[in-house]
Amino acid sequence: MVANREISATEAQRDSECGMWNSELLARASLCASVPLWWTRIALMKNLGILLSGRGSNFEAIARNIAAGKIPHARIAIVISNRADAGGLETARKLGLKSRLIPSKGKERKEHDHEVVAALQEHKVDLVCLAGYMRLLSPWFVRQFPGKILNIHPSLLPAFPGLEAQQQAFAYGVKVSGCTVHFVDEELDHGPIIVQRAIPVLDTDTEHTLAGRILEQEHIAYTDAINVVLEGKYEIVGRRLVRQ
């Protein structure tokens, strides 16, 4: 049983700065009437780190849904891009979010990955969300955040992995397409699937219209997947995510 001990402002500040939001501390906070409710809410918040290389439309959707209360226990702690011309960096600045450019050009993957991981750890990121990040993560990178890196892919995996998935699907003549949010592992577009959303491929579709309709579903699916992971009420059975 957790002792009902009053938590001083000094202790709260120290634990906050150190990221020590453990279950025992939260239990003490909930039992102590002198601790404000906002303090407990802050303790429950999870830090998201966004990695992007372009305009970051999925990042914008995540930010919008956090602001709307659709991802209730998360905040964006840092937005990182490997490209100076990424529109997502300007969007982050306009939204008042911390952003950082970590150029990848001319660097070995190991060097760049270490810089990105250091930035994520500096901001105490709990969950990494790839939002159009056009770089393969090294196995070392993935091991720094086991089960805590998400990616979204514009196809119903395992169909059409890799680049230009929408064009692949359209050219193949599939009648159903969509998007997949999955955990990132050491293989390309391979980790356990968290959420999928499917749409019919219309006879009137072009590659452009199909990609646009898939993107609309991506904006919904990513929020759903983040909530599933942050709630933590699931287990991985083989390759299957089974919600509890």
Secondary structure, DSSP 4 states (H G I P E B T S, - for coil): -----PPPHHHHHHHHHHT---HHHHHHHHH-TTS-HHHHHHHH-EEEEEEESS--HHHHHHHHHHHTTSSTTEEEEEEEES-TT-HHHHHHHHTT--EEE---TTS-HHHHHHHHHHHHHHTT-SEEEESS--SPPPHHHHHHSTT-EEEEESS-TTSS-SS-HHHHHHHHT-SEEEEEEEE--SSTT-SPEEEEEEEEPPTT--HHHHHHHHHHHHHHHHHHHHHHHHHT-EEEETTEEEE-
